[in-house]
Amino acid sequence: GSINLYEIVEQQNRAYLPFGLFPVVGWIAFAVYLIAGIAESNRAPFDLPEAEGELGAGFHTEYSGFKWSMFFMAEYVNMFTVSVMCTVLFLGGWYVPGLSHLFEVGSIPYALVSHIAFIGKICAFLFFYIWVRGTLPRFRFDQLMNFGWKFLLPVAIANVIVTIVVVYFLNS
């Protein structure tokens, strides 16, 4: 394993499943990361600061103009960052299966198709953000806390433990 993003994509390149797909533990990690990423970027259905602002309170009412736009631009930058990390960590980054058979690795067509694939995967996640915002109702604060602490955190911890066991037995 590595924390180098390039190495993570290369490891997915060498995966046995198509598109660098992971076994079940990887899909669980993907779902937990995606849900937590949506919640962290304050997008619906987890947009609690906006819910308070709609009632005439919250920190958004204190700002206007440029300062107000910086808060919302930060949310969009966070949304883009979560999409990029999700693409790199779980969808193989710029990797396209079979592309090395069509073009020589390092050539301009290979780089062009890889870049388009990477941007396309990011755009798919951004579309997913917009789709979730338009279809799911907003959580109340207590529902979000219960969901995070009683469901997401135990699932994430169990997934880490199962992953450790699987990696240990695969390497021994």
N, C-alpha and C positions, 0 to 999 in steps of 0.2 A: 504494500500500500504506500501511498504518497499523499502529501497535501499540495503538491504541484499540480495545477489545473491541467497543464499539458500532459503530464503523466496519467492523470485520471482519464482523459479522453483517449490516450493511447491504450490504456488497459481495457477500455470499452471496445476499442478497435479489435483487440485480440479475443473478445468474448466469443463463446460458442453459439450464442443465440443471435438471430439477426437483429440489426440495428443496435447492437450493443446492449440488448435487453438483459435485465437482471432476473434472478429467481424471485420468489415470493417476498423475501425479506427486502429486496430492493424496491419492489412496488409499494410495500408498506412505508418504507422510508420516503419514497417519492410522494405518496399521499400526505404523510405527516408534514413534510417540508412545504408542499404546495399550500396546504391549509394554513400552516403557521405563517407562511410568507404573505398570504392574502390578509391574514389578521394583522401582521406587523405593518403592512403598508396602509392600514386604515381604509381599506376598500370595503364596499358592501359585500357581504352582510355583517362585517365587523367594524363599521364606521361609527364607533361610539362618540368620538369628538364632534362629528357633524350632527349627530342626533341631539347632543346637548346644545349645540349652536342654533338648531332650529327652534328651540324653546326660548331663545333669547338669552342664553347664558353660554358658558364655555369660553375657551381661550380665543376662539375665532372672532368673537365680537369685539375684542380689544384692538384688533389690527384692521387696517384698511390699506388699499393701494398696493404699493410695492411689497410691504411686509406680509400682507395677506397672500399675495401671489407667491411669495417664497415658500410659505407653508404648503400650498397646494402643489407647487413645482417639486418640492421635496418628496411629496407622496408619489408623484409620477416617476421621479428618478428612482425611488425605492422600488416601485413596481417594475421598472425596467431592469434594475439590478437583480431582483428576485428571479425574473424571467431568464436573464443571462446565466445565473448560477444554476437554475433548474435545467437549462439546456446543456450546460457543461457537465454537471454532476450526474444527470439521469438520462439524457437523450443522445449522448455521444458527441456533443459539441458540433464541430464542423464535419464530422465523419459522415460519409455517405457510403452505404454498402455497395461494393462492386465498382466504385469509382476508380480505384487503382488499376482495374483491368481495362478501363476505357482510356485513361490518360496516364501519362508518366507522372509519378509523384514528384512534385516540385515544379511542374510545368504551369504555364499561365492558365490554360483551360481547367486544370485540376484545382488551382487556387480560386479561380472564378466560381466554379460550381460549389466548392467547399464554402466560400463566403456566402453565396446565395442560400445554401442549405442552412447555414448557421443563422442568418437573418430570418429565414423562413420559419425556423423553429422558435425563435424569439417572438416573431409576430403571431405565431399560433398561441403562445402563452398570453400575449397581450390581448388577443381576441378572447381567450378564455376568461381573463379578468373582466372584460367588458360584458361577456355573456353571464358570468356569475352575478355581476352587479345588477343586471337587468332582470334576473330570474328569481333570485333568492331573497326572501324577506330579511329585514334587519333583526339581529339578535338583541335581546335585552342584556344589560350588563351582567346580571346574575346568570343568565343562560350561557354567556360567553365564558365566564369564569368557571362554571361547572363543566363546560365542554373542554376547556383547556386543561384544567387540573384533574378532572376525573376520567377523561377519555384520552386526550392527545398525549399527555405526559406519560401515563402508564403504557400506552401503546408504543411510544417512542422508546421507553426504557426496556420493555420486553423485546422490541425489535433489535436493540443494540445487543442484548444478552443472547438472543438467538443467533444473530450474526457472528458474535464472538465464538459461540459453540460451533457453528457451521464452518467458519474459517479455520478453527483449531483442528477439527476432524478432517477437513480437506487437506490441510498441510501436514498431517501426521501419517 
